């Protein structure tokens, strides 16, 4: 169950965590004054037409089939 506290919510089972932040400190070229975190439950992700996550469940196996 989500609590509203990102530091706690990112540790729950099967969430998707996204960060929007600067990359300059790690060798990148983006420098911004903020860092945003988002916790999403039941996320779906498709990359190049291949489903990776569906409703928070991993559907892509290790061999990529």
mmCIF file of the N, C-alpha and C atoms, coordinates in Angstrom:
data_MODEL
# 
_entry.id   MODEL 
# 
loop_
_atom_site.group_PDB 
_atom_site.id 
_atom_site.type_symbol 
_atom_site.label_atom_id 
_atom_site.label_alt_id 
_atom_site.label_comp_id 
_atom_site.label_asym_id 
_atom_site.label_entity_id 
_atom_site.label_seq_id 
_atom_site.pdbx_PDB_ins_code 
_atom_site.Cartn_x 
_atom_site.Cartn_y 
_atom_site.Cartn_z 
_atom_site.occupancy 
_atom_site.B_iso_or_equiv 
_atom_site.pdbx_formal_charge 
_atom_site.auth_seq_id 
_atom_site.auth_comp_id 
_atom_site.auth_asym_id 
_atom_site.auth_atom_id 
_atom_site.pdbx_PDB_model_num 
ATOM 1   N N  . UNK A 1 1  ? 0.845  -1.176  0.000   1.00 0.00 ? 1  UNK A N  1 
ATOM 2   C CA . UNK A 1 1  ? 0.000  0.000   0.000   1.00 0.00 ? 1  UNK A CA 1 
ATOM 3   C C  . UNK A 1 1  ? 0.891  1.240   0.000   1.00 0.00 ? 1  UNK A C  1 
ATOM 4   N N  . UNK A 1 2  ? 0.568  2.195   -0.843  1.00 0.00 ? 2  UNK A N  1 
ATOM 5   C CA . UNK A 1 2  ? 1.328  3.440   -0.906  1.00 0.00 ? 2  UNK A CA 1 
ATOM 6   C C  . UNK A 1 2  ? 1.059  4.288   0.325   1.00 0.00 ? 2  UNK A C  1 
ATOM 7   N N  . UNK A 1 3  ? 2.114  4.941   0.813   1.00 0.00 ? 3  UNK A N  1 
ATOM 8   C CA . UNK A 1 3  ? 1.980  5.789   2.000   1.00 0.00 ? 3  UNK A CA 1 
ATOM 9   C C  . UNK A 1 3  ? 2.004  7.271   1.662   1.00 0.00 ? 3  UNK A C  1 
ATOM 10  N N  . UNK A 1 4  ? 2.518  7.604   0.460   1.00 0.00 ? 4  UNK A N  1 
ATOM 11  C CA . UNK A 1 4  ? 2.689  9.004   0.095   1.00 0.00 ? 4  UNK A CA 1 
ATOM 12  C C  . UNK A 1 4  ? 4.101  9.500   0.370   1.00 0.00 ? 4  UNK A C  1 
ATOM 13  N N  . UNK A 1 5  ? 4.912  8.682   1.019   1.00 0.00 ? 5  UNK A N  1 
ATOM 14  C CA . UNK A 1 5  ? 6.302  9.001   1.289   1.00 0.00 ? 5  UNK A CA 1 
ATOM 15  C C  . UNK A 1 5  ? 7.153  8.237   0.273   1.00 0.00 ? 5  UNK A C  1 
ATOM 16  N N  . UNK A 1 6  ? 7.756  8.946   -0.704  1.00 0.00 ? 6  UNK A N  1 
ATOM 17  C CA . UNK A 1 6  ? 8.489  8.300   -1.791  1.00 0.00 ? 6  UNK A CA 1 
ATOM 18  C C  . UNK A 1 6  ? 9.601  7.398   -1.264  1.00 0.00 ? 6  UNK A C  1 
ATOM 19  N N  . UNK A 1 7  ? 10.286 7.795   -0.197  1.00 0.00 ? 7  UNK A N  1 
ATOM 20  C CA . UNK A 1 7  ? 11.368 6.965   0.342   1.00 0.00 ? 7  UNK A CA 1 
ATOM 21  C C  . UNK A 1 7  ? 10.859 5.619   0.831   1.00 0.00 ? 7  UNK A C  1 
ATOM 22  N N  . UNK A 1 8  ? 9.627  5.568   1.316   1.00 0.00 ? 8  UNK A N  1 
ATOM 23  C CA . UNK A 1 8  ? 9.030  4.303   1.723   1.00 0.00 ? 8  UNK A CA 1 
ATOM 24  C C  . UNK A 1 8  ? 8.366  3.602   0.547   1.00 0.00 ? 8  UNK A C  1 
ATOM 25  N N  . UNK A 1 9  ? 7.645  4.354   -0.272  1.00 0.00 ? 9  UNK A N  1 
ATOM 26  C CA . UNK A 1 9  ? 6.882  3.770   -1.370  1.00 0.00 ? 9  UNK A CA 1 
ATOM 27  C C  . UNK A 1 9  ? 7.757  3.095   -2.418  1.00 0.00 ? 9  UNK A C  1 
ATOM 28  N N  . UNK A 1 10 ? 8.983  3.580   -2.631  1.00 0.00 ? 10 UNK A N  1 
ATOM 29  C CA . UNK A 1 10 ? 9.846  2.967   -3.634  1.00 0.00 ? 10 UNK A CA 1 
ATOM 30  C C  . UNK A 1 10 ? 10.305 1.572   -3.231  1.00 0.00 ? 10 UNK A C  1 
ATOM 31  N N  . UNK A 1 11 ? 10.058 1.175   -1.994  1.00 0.00 ? 11 UNK A N  1 
ATOM 32  C CA . UNK A 1 11 ? 10.478 -0.131  -1.502  1.00 0.00 ? 11 UNK A CA 1 
ATOM 33  C C  . UNK A 1 11 ? 9.359  -1.169  -1.520  1.00 0.00 ? 11 UNK A C  1 
ATOM 34  N N  . UNK A 1 12 ? 8.137  -0.779  -1.872  1.00 0.00 ? 12 UNK A N  1 
ATOM 35  C CA . UNK A 1 12 ? 7.046  -1.748  -1.904  1.00 0.00 ? 12 UNK A CA 1 
ATOM 36  C C  . UNK A 1 12 ? 7.239  -2.710  -3.069  1.00 0.00 ? 12 UNK A C  1 
ATOM 37  N N  . UNK A 1 13 ? 6.598  -3.838  -3.011  1.00 0.00 ? 13 UNK A N  1 
ATOM 38  C CA . UNK A 1 13 ? 6.761  -4.859  -4.039  1.00 0.00 ? 13 UNK A CA 1 
ATOM 39  C C  . UNK A 1 13 ? 6.114  -4.414  -5.348  1.00 0.00 ? 13 UNK A C  1 
ATOM 40  N N  . UNK A 1 14 ? 6.868  -4.562  -6.443  1.00 0.00 ? 14 UNK A N  1 
ATOM 41  C CA . UNK A 1 14 ? 6.426  -4.349  -7.821  1.00 0.00 ? 14 UNK A CA 1 
ATOM 42  C C  . UNK A 1 14 ? 6.068  -2.910  -8.204  1.00 0.00 ? 14 UNK A C  1 
ATOM 43  N N  . UNK A 1 15 ? 6.706  -1.893  -7.628  1.00 0.00 ? 15 UNK A N  1 
ATOM 44  C CA . UNK A 1 15 ? 6.447  -0.556  -8.162  1.00 0.00 ? 15 UNK A CA 1 
ATOM 45  C C  . UNK A 1 15 ? 7.401  -0.262  -9.318  1.00 0.00 ? 15 UNK A C  1 
ATOM 46  N N  . UNK A 1 16 ? 7.081  0.754   -10.057 1.00 0.00 ? 16 UNK A N  1 
ATOM 47  C CA . UNK A 1 16 ? 7.997  1.270   -11.067 1.00 0.00 ? 16 UNK A CA 1 
ATOM 48  C C  . UNK A 1 16 ? 8.449  2.628   -10.563 1.00 0.00 ? 16 UNK A C  1 
ATOM 49  N N  . UNK A 1 17 ? 9.731  2.854   -10.544 1.00 0.00 ? 17 UNK A N  1 
ATOM 50  C CA . UNK A 1 17 ? 10.283 4.105   -10.015 1.00 0.00 ? 17 UNK A CA 1 
ATOM 51  C C  . UNK A 1 17 ? 10.921 4.876   -11.151 1.00 0.00 ? 17 UNK A C  1 
ATOM 52  N N  . UNK A 1 18 ? 10.556 6.150   -11.288 1.00 0.00 ? 18 UNK A N  1 
ATOM 53  C CA . UNK A 1 18 ? 11.141 7.006   -12.316 1.00 0.00 ? 18 UNK A CA 1 
ATOM 54  C C  . UNK A 1 18 ? 11.782 8.208   -11.654 1.00 0.00 ? 18 UNK A C  1 
ATOM 55  N N  . UNK A 1 19 ? 12.915 8.611   -12.194 1.00 0.00 ? 19 UNK A N  1 
ATOM 56  C CA . UNK A 1 19 ? 13.617 9.784   -11.692 1.00 0.00 ? 19 UNK A CA 1 
ATOM 57  C C  . UNK A 1 19 ? 13.809 10.759  -12.850 1.00 0.00 ? 19 UNK A C  1 
ATOM 58  N N  . UNK A 1 20 ? 13.581 12.018  -12.582 1.00 0.00 ? 20 UNK A N  1 
ATOM 59  C CA . UNK A 1 20 ? 13.846 13.079  -13.544 1.00 0.00 ? 20 UNK A CA 1 
ATOM 60  C C  . UNK A 1 20 ? 14.821 14.029  -12.874 1.00 0.00 ? 20 UNK A C  1 
ATOM 61  N N  . UNK A 1 21 ? 16.067 14.035  -13.358 1.00 0.00 ? 21 UNK A N  1 
ATOM 62  C CA . UNK A 1 21 ? 17.086 14.802  -12.658 1.00 0.00 ? 21 UNK A CA 1 
ATOM 63  C C  . UNK A 1 21 ? 18.256 15.117  -13.575 1.00 0.00 ? 21 UNK A C  1 
ATOM 64  N N  . UNK A 1 22 ? 19.203 15.842  -13.023 1.00 0.00 ? 22 UNK A N  1 
ATOM 65  C CA . UNK A 1 22 ? 20.415 16.227  -13.749 1.00 0.00 ? 22 UNK A CA 1 
ATOM 66  C C  . UNK A 1 22 ? 21.331 15.021  -13.933 1.00 0.00 ? 22 UNK A C  1 
ATOM 67  N N  . UNK A 1 23 ? 22.084 15.033  -15.037 1.00 0.00 ? 23 UNK A N  1 
ATOM 68  C CA . UNK A 1 23 ? 23.063 13.975  -15.265 1.00 0.00 ? 23 UNK A CA 1 
ATOM 69  C C  . UNK A 1 23 ? 24.489 14.508  -15.235 1.00 0.00 ? 23 UNK A C  1 
ATOM 70  N N  . UNK A 1 24 ? 24.660 15.828  -15.080 1.00 0.00 ? 24 UNK A N  1 
ATOM 71  C CA . UNK A 1 24 ? 25.994 16.443  -15.131 1.00 0.00 ? 24 UNK A CA 1 
ATOM 72  C C  . UNK A 1 24 ? 26.942 15.869  -14.072 1.00 0.00 ? 24 UNK A C  1 
ATOM 73  N N  . UNK A 1 25 ? 26.424 15.526  -12.909 1.00 0.00 ? 25 UNK A N  1 
ATOM 74  C CA . UNK A 1 25 ? 27.273 15.017  -11.828 1.00 0.00 ? 25 UNK A CA 1 
ATOM 75  C C  . UNK A 1 25 ? 27.829 13.628  -12.125 1.00 0.00 ? 25 UNK A C  1 
ATOM 76  N N  . UNK A 1 26 ? 27.220 12.930  -13.083 1.00 0.00 ? 26 UNK A N  1 
ATOM 77  C CA . UNK A 1 26 ? 27.692 11.586  -13.419 1.00 0.00 ? 26 UNK A CA 1 
ATOM 78  C C  . UNK A 1 26 ? 28.226 11.528  -14.853 1.00 0.00 ? 26 UNK A C  1 
ATOM 79  N N  . UNK A 1 27 ? 28.651 12.682  -15.365 1.00 0.00 ? 27 UNK A N  1 
ATOM 80  C CA . UNK A 1 27 ? 29.279 12.720  -16.681 1.00 0.00 ? 27 UNK A CA 1 
ATOM 81  C C  . UNK A 1 27 ? 28.357 13.084  -17.825 1.00 0.00 ? 27 UNK A C  1 
ATOM 82  N N  . UNK A 1 28 ? 27.091 13.353  -17.536 1.00 0.00 ? 28 UNK A N  1 
ATOM 83  C CA . UNK A 1 28 ? 26.139 13.717  -18.585 1.00 0.00 ? 28 UNK A CA 1 
ATOM 84  C C  . UNK A 1 28 ? 26.193 15.188  -18.929 1.00 0.00 ? 28 UNK A C  1 
ATOM 85  N N  . UNK A 1 29 ? 25.234 15.638  -19.713 1.00 0.00 ? 29 UNK A N  1 
ATOM 86  C CA . UNK A 1 29 ? 25.221 17.028  -20.173 1.00 0.00 ? 29 UNK A CA 1 
ATOM 87  C C  . UNK A 1 29 ? 24.035 17.822  -19.647 1.00 0.00 ? 29 UNK A C  1 
ATOM 88  N N  . UNK A 1 30 ? 23.154 17.215  -18.865 1.00 0.00 ? 30 UNK A N  1 
ATOM 89  C CA . UNK A 1 30 ? 21.954 17.892  -18.371 1.00 0.00 ? 30 UNK A CA 1 
ATOM 90  C C  . UNK A 1 30 ? 22.202 18.437  -16.968 1.00 0.00 ? 30 UNK A C  1 
ATOM 91  N N  . UNK A 1 31 ? 21.942 19.730  -16.793 1.00 0.00 ? 31 UNK A N  1 
ATOM 92  C CA . UNK A 1 31 ? 22.083 20.368  -15.491 1.00 0.00 ? 31 UNK A CA 1 
ATOM 93  C C  . UNK A 1 31 ? 20.795 21.121  -15.186 1.00 0.00 ? 31 UNK A C  1 
ATOM 94  N N  . UNK A 1 32 ? 20.063 20.677  -14.162 1.00 0.00 ? 32 UNK A N  1 
ATOM 95  C CA . UNK A 1 32 ? 18.804 21.312  -13.765 1.00 0.00 ? 32 UNK A CA 1 
ATOM 96  C C  . UNK A 1 32 ? 18.797 21.486  -12.250 1.00 0.00 ? 32 UNK A C  1 
ATOM 97  N N  . UNK A 1 33 ? 18.008 22.453  -11.739 1.00 0.00 ? 33 UNK A N  1 
ATOM 98  C CA . UNK A 1 33 ? 18.008 22.726  -10.297 1.00 0.00 ? 33 UNK A CA 1 
ATOM 99  C C  . UNK A 1 33 ? 17.087 21.821  -9.474  1.00 0.00 ? 33 UNK A C  1 
ATOM 100 N N  . UNK A 1 34 ? 16.407 20.842  -10.104 1.00 0.00 ? 34 UNK A N  1 
ATOM 101 C CA . UNK A 1 34 ? 15.468 20.011  -9.348  1.00 0.00 ? 34 UNK A CA 1 
ATOM 102 C C  . UNK A 1 34 ? 15.706 18.531  -9.628  1.00 0.00 ? 34 UNK A C  1 
ATOM 103 N N  . UNK A 1 35 ? 15.137 17.699  -8.764  1.00 0.00 ? 35 UNK A N  1 
ATOM 104 C CA . UNK A 1 35 ? 15.166 16.240  -8.909  1.00 0.00 ? 35 UNK A CA 1 
ATOM 105 C C  . UNK A 1 35 ? 13.770 15.757  -8.540  1.00 0.00 ? 35 UNK A C  1 
ATOM 106 N N  . UNK A 1 36 ? 13.091 15.077  -9.461  1.00 0.00 ? 36 UNK A N  1 
ATOM 107 C CA . UNK A 1 36 ? 11.746 14.573  -9.200  1.00 0.00 ? 36 UNK A CA 1 
ATOM 108 C C  . UNK A 1 36 ? 11.742 13.058  -9.218  1.00 0.00 ? 36 UNK A C  1 
ATOM 109 N N  . UNK A 1 37 ? 11.042 12.445  -8.260  1.00 0.00 ? 37 UNK A N  1 
ATOM 110 C CA . UNK A 1 37 ? 10.866 11.002  -8.208  1.00 0.00 ? 37 UNK A CA 1 
ATOM 111 C C  . UNK A 1 37 ? 9.383  10.699  -8.349  1.00 0.00 ? 37 UNK A C  1 
ATOM 112 N N  . UNK A 1 38 ? 9.059  9.596   -8.971  1.00 0.00 ? 38 UNK A N  1 
ATOM 113 C CA . UNK A 1 38 ? 7.671  9.174   -9.101  1.00 0.00 ? 38 UNK A CA 1 
ATOM 114 C C  . UNK A 1 38 ? 7.588  7.668   -8.891  1.00 0.00 ? 38 UNK A C  1 
ATOM 115 N N  . UNK A 1 39 ? 6.618  7.242   -8.101  1.00 0.00 ? 39 UNK A N  1 
ATOM 116 C CA . UNK A 1 39 ? 6.365  5.823   -7.887  1.00 0.00 ? 39 UNK A CA 1 
ATOM 117 C C  . UNK A 1 39 ? 5.050  5.501   -8.585  1.00 0.00 ? 39 UNK A C  1 
ATOM 118 N N  . UNK A 1 40 ? 5.076  4.490   -9.463  1.00 0.00 ? 40 UNK A N  1 
ATOM 119 C CA . UNK A 1 40 ? 3.888  4.110   -10.218 1.00 0.00 ? 40 UNK A CA 1 
ATOM 120 C C  . UNK A 1 40 ? 3.612  2.642   -9.945  1.00 0.00 ? 40 UNK A C  1 
ATOM 121 N N  . UNK A 1 41 ? 2.380  2.316   -9.610  1.00 0.00 ? 41 UNK A N  1 
ATOM 122 C CA . UNK A 1 41 ? 2.009  0.915   -9.434  1.00 0.00 ? 41 UNK A CA 1 
ATOM 123 C C  . UNK A 1 41 ? 1.296  0.439   -10.693 1.00 0.00 ? 41 UNK A C  1 
ATOM 124 N N  . UNK A 1 42 ? 1.358  -0.829  -10.954 1.00 0.00 ? 42 UNK A N  1 
ATOM 125 C CA . UNK A 1 42 ? 0.717  -1.454  -12.114 1.00 0.00 ? 42 UNK A CA 1 
ATOM 126 C C  . UNK A 1 42 ? 1.142  -0.804  -13.431 1.00 0.00 ? 42 UNK A C  1 
ATOM 127 N N  . UNK A 1 43 ? 2.436  -0.496  -13.541 1.00 0.00 ? 43 UNK A N  1 
ATOM 128 C CA . UNK A 1 43 ? 2.969  0.136   -14.750 1.00 0.00 ? 43 UNK A CA 1 
ATOM 129 C C  . UNK A 1 43 ? 3.065  -0.874  -15.887 1.00 0.00 ? 43 UNK A C  1 
ATOM 130 N N  . UNK A 1 44 ? 2.927  -0.367  -17.115 1.00 0.00 ? 44 UNK A N  1 
ATOM 131 C CA . UNK A 1 44 ? 3.152  -1.168  -18.315 1.00 0.00 ? 44 UNK A CA 1 
ATOM 132 C C  . UNK A 1 44 ? 4.247  -0.500  -19.128 1.00 0.00 ? 44 UNK A C  1 
ATOM 133 N N  . UNK A 1 45 ? 5.127  -1.298  -19.732 1.00 0.00 ? 45 UNK A N  1 
ATOM 134 C CA . UNK A 1 45 ? 6.245  -0.779  -20.509 1.00 0.00 ? 45 UNK A CA 1 
ATOM 135 C C  . UNK A 1 45 ? 6.434  -1.638  -21.748 1.00 0.00 ? 45 UNK A C  1 
ATOM 136 N N  . UNK A 1 46 ? 6.468  -0.984  -22.911 1.00 0.00 ? 46 UNK A N  1 
ATOM 137 C CA . UNK A 1 46 ? 6.728  -1.656  -24.180 1.00 0.00 ? 46 UNK A CA 1 
ATOM 138 C C  . UNK A 1 46 ? 7.905  -0.953  -24.834 1.00 0.00 ? 46 UNK A C  1 
ATOM 139 N N  . UNK A 1 47 ? 8.900  -1.713  -25.266 1.00 0.00 ? 47 UNK A N  1 
ATOM 140 C CA . UNK A 1 47 ? 10.082 -1.159  -25.925 1.00 0.00 ? 47 UNK A CA 1 
ATOM 141 C C  . UNK A 1 47 ? 10.191 -1.795  -27.302 1.00 0.00 ? 47 UNK A C  1 
ATOM 142 N N  . UNK A 1 48 ? 10.203 -0.951  -28.322 1.00 0.00 ? 48 UNK A N  1 
ATOM 143 C CA . UNK A 1 48 ? 10.281 -1.434  -29.709 1.00 0.00 ? 48 UNK A CA 1 
ATOM 144 C C  . UNK A 1 48 ? 9.247  -2.511  -30.002 1.00 0.00 ? 48 UNK A C  1 
ATOM 145 N N  . UNK A 1 49 ? 8.035  -2.320  -29.491 1.00 0.00 ? 49 UNK A N  1 
ATOM 146 C CA . UNK A 1 49 ? 6.951  -3.258  -29.753 1.00 0.00 ? 49 UNK A CA 1 
ATOM 147 C C  . UNK A 1 49 ? 6.973  -4.517  -28.913 1.00 0.00 ? 49 UNK A C  1 
ATOM 148 N N  . UNK A 1 50 ? 7.926  -4.624  -27.986 1.00 0.00 ? 50 UNK A N  1 
ATOM 149 C CA . UNK A 1 50 ? 8.032  -5.812  -27.135 1.00 0.00 ? 50 UNK A CA 1 
ATOM 150 C C  . UNK A 1 50 ? 7.599  -5.444  -25.719 1.00 0.00 ? 50 UNK A C  1 
ATOM 151 N N  . UNK A 1 51 ? 6.583  -6.136  -25.212 1.00 0.00 ? 51 UNK A N  1 
ATOM 152 C CA . UNK A 1 51 ? 6.102  -5.884  -23.853 1.00 0.00 ? 51 UNK A CA 1 
ATOM 153 C C  . UNK A 1 51 ? 7.143  -6.351  -22.845 1.00 0.00 ? 51 UNK A C  1 
ATOM 154 N N  . UNK A 1 52 ? 7.480  -5.482  -21.906 1.00 0.00 ? 52 UNK A N  1 
ATOM 155 C CA . UNK A 1 52 ? 8.416  -5.799  -20.830 1.00 0.00 ? 52 UNK A CA 1 
ATOM 156 C C  . UNK A 1 52 ? 7.652  -5.941  -19.516 1.00 0.00 ? 52 UNK A C  1 
ATOM 157 N N  . UNK A 1 53 ? 6.773  -4.981  -19.235 1.00 0.00 ? 53 UNK A N  1 
ATOM 158 C CA . UNK A 1 53 ? 5.907  -5.002  -18.055 1.00 0.00 ? 53 UNK A CA 1 
ATOM 159 C C  . UNK A 1 53 ? 4.462  -4.853  -18.500 1.00 0.00 ? 53 UNK A C  1 
ATOM 160 N N  . UNK A 1 54 ? 3.583  -5.589  -17.868 1.00 0.00 ? 54 UNK A N  1 
ATOM 161 C CA . UNK A 1 54 ? 2.143  -5.423  -18.077 1.00 0.00 ? 54 UNK A CA 1 
ATOM 162 C C  . UNK A 1 54 ? 1.474  -5.377  -16.720 1.00 0.00 ? 54 UNK A C  1 
ATOM 163 N N  . UNK A 1 55 ? 0.865  -4.255  -16.407 1.00 0.00 ? 55 UNK A N  1 
ATOM 164 C CA . UNK A 1 55 ? 0.173  -4.060  -15.130 1.00 0.00 ? 55 UNK A CA 1 
ATOM 165 C C  . UNK A 1 55 ? 1.061  -4.415  -13.938 1.00 0.00 ? 55 UNK A C  1 
ATOM 166 N N  . UNK A 1 56 ? 2.335  -4.031  -14.008 1.00 0.00 ? 56 UNK A N  1 
ATOM 167 C CA . UNK A 1 56 ? 3.255  -4.253  -12.895 1.00 0.00 ? 56 UNK A CA 1 
ATOM 168 C C  . UNK A 1 56 ? 3.921  -5.609  -12.869 1.00 0.00 ? 56 UNK A C  1 
ATOM 169 N N  . UNK A 1 57 ? 3.629  -6.454  -13.837 1.00 0.00 ? 57 UNK A N  1 
ATOM 170 C CA . UNK A 1 57 ? 4.213  -7.789  -13.895 1.00 0.00 ? 57 UNK A CA 1 
ATOM 171 C C  . UNK A 1 57 ? 5.231  -7.892  -15.009 1.00 0.00 ? 57 UNK A C  1 
ATOM 172 N N  . UNK A 1 58 ? 6.400  -8.468  -14.725 1.00 0.00 ? 58 UNK A N  1 
ATOM 173 C CA . UNK A 1 58 ? 7.425  -8.690  -15.719 1.00 0.00 ? 58 UNK A CA 1 
ATOM 174 C C  . UNK A 1 58 ? 6.951  -9.773  -16.678 1.00 0.00 ? 58 UNK A C  1 
ATOM 175 N N  . UNK A 1 59 ? 6.921  -9.457  -17.985 1.00 0.00 ? 59 UNK A N  1 
ATOM 176 C CA . UNK A 1 59 ? 6.451  -10.435 -18.965 1.00 0.00 ? 59 UNK A CA 1 
ATOM 177 C C  . UNK A 1 59 ? 7.528  -10.847 -19.951 1.00 0.00 ? 59 UNK A C  1 
ATOM 178 N N  . UNK A 1 60 ? 8.650  -10.171 -19.937 1.00 0.00 ? 60 UNK A N  1 
ATOM 179 C CA . UNK A 1 60 ? 9.766  -10.490 -20.841 1.00 0.00 ? 60 UNK A CA 1 
ATOM 180 C C  . UNK A 1 60 ? 10.697 -11.438 -20.097 1.00 0.00 ? 60 UNK A C  1 
ATOM 181 N N  . UNK A 1 61 ? 10.971 -12.603 -20.678 1.00 0.00 ? 61 UNK A N  1 
ATOM 182 C CA . UNK A 1 61 ? 11.861 -13.533 -19.985 1.00 0.00 ? 61 UNK A CA 1 
ATOM 183 C C  . UNK A 1 61 ? 13.313 -13.215 -20.327 1.00 0.00 ? 61 UNK A C  1 
ATOM 184 N N  . UNK A 1 62 ? 14.234 -13.871 -19.661 1.00 0.00 ? 62 UNK A N  1 
ATOM 185 C CA . UNK A 1 62 ? 15.667 -13.583 -19.788 1.00 0.00 ? 62 UNK A CA 1 
ATOM 186 C C  . UNK A 1 62 ? 16.191 -13.783 -21.203 1.00 0.00 ? 62 UNK A C  1 
ATOM 187 N N  . UNK A 1 63 ? 15.587 -14.672 -21.996 1.00 0.00 ? 63 UNK A N  1 
ATOM 188 C CA . UNK A 1 63 ? 16.077 -14.921 -23.334 1.00 0.00 ? 63 UNK A CA 1 
ATOM 189 C C  . UNK A 1 63 ? 15.528 -13.900 -24.336 1.00 0.00 ? 63 UNK A C  1 
ATOM 190 N N  . UNK A 1 64 ? 14.594 -13.029 -23.870 1.00 0.00 ? 64 UNK A N  1 
ATOM 191 C CA . UNK A 1 64 ? 14.043 -12.005 -24.737 1.00 0.00 ? 64 UNK A CA 1 
ATOM 192 C C  . UNK A 1 64 ? 12.847 -12.458 -25.542 1.00 0.00 ? 64 UNK A C  1 
ATOM 193 N N  . UNK A 1 65 ? 12.355 -13.685 -25.309 1.00 0.00 ? 65 UNK A N  1 
ATOM 194 C CA . UNK A 1 65 ? 11.180 -14.198 -26.036 1.00 0.00 ? 65 UNK A CA 1 
ATOM 195 C C  . UNK A 1 65 ? 9.900  -13.637 -25.460 1.00 0.00 ? 65 UNK A C  1 
# 
